[in-house]
């Protein structure tokens, strides 16, 4: 049971997500329960049933349908919410592409969970990372407060840019763990997040089709206006993602001035300015890395952390800036693009190359399918990594942390 | 070359009107041709039968005597030919008369 004081609730990550959706005054919720996301749906269903939230809760038979309902409601101008995990998210995959391509400001939660096969309901980030290229913004949270704050920011970001936002938080580690979360009152949230000015697409007085067949090249519509071809729509989506690099920062700054708390915008850093080694990760693993940095400091190694909050758009310039003084960068990924390496590892290397920042970068795969990973193990990985001599040994292959093969 | 910036859309949309989906007749690979001698409406000189008009999924057949097919938008699906009770519509492959569709201004004669 949640223990509540006037402003601080001790709640799970799922409940923090549900609280944010309630205070955002969502109009429509459609979701299908899946471990470890179920808690957020159950909490919202209870809010709607008890009258605490004036929203339409639509029961559906699948995640594909859940997002279908959200698309319909968003097209009619509603603020909508859904959430999923792993196989449910994969089942929703086709609809994710429709949402982004339609430029609907839908906000969803992903309680990160390992993909099957084999069956595993525990945490890693393979589910969200494998849905990377549909055109959704992806934000990763390090703790339950950040889940709450990020959802409220996500509605603002989505509605400013007409882009959907997926708020990702580690299954069980955050979704099922209680932490104190500061909950502002409704008036303060309303001031930060004004009612949605709907970009109503369905309008009886001006009937139209959305997403008709759009061919390769531009062509004139029935009234003689030259309309975009498929490629122009894709370019505009990419342009909006580029703009999101500014919007994510500015919305976080607005949030900080309204509520006194920043989530770091695109990414956040921890540790000394002149850190010799910097650990990079997303989500709760990055939080764990801050403890590892403290352990390493005690041994005399100047260690820091770069937490990736925005995975898409990927903040290449901010990442390069944060890492430019480091001698060594160690990226911990909780997912894998098979046949290459960790997705954050790959993106970090590309960002550094692009900005001509050249520390030695090592990649580690960690915590797949809920494999426990603690600060001491992260610190040991850093120590091992510091001992790698590129001149003698060549590029370091990606290592698997705590593998028991 | 004119660009598409002025259309102001970031979601693909269309408004219901003739030609909104473009000159869909260009998609056609075969073309319906009415044989008046077999058409019930023509024979009785009345807008009778009209199965072709009723079943055309693109509403490009007129309810007139004879029924007229708007080839600017007819995609050549052949439903009219299939539903005609007297087989009064033939589907003719567009390639049969390919020379008629040569664009004289762009054809290099190769």
Interface residues (C-beta under 8 A of the other chain):
Chain A: X101 X102 X103 X162 X201 X206 X207 X208 X209 X210 X211 X212 X213 X214 X215 X218 X219 X220 X221 X222 X223 X225 X226 X227 X228 X229 X232 X233 X236 X237 X240
Chain B: X2 X3 X4 X6 X7 X9 X10 X11 X12 X13 X14 X15 X16 X17 X18 X19 X20 X21 X22
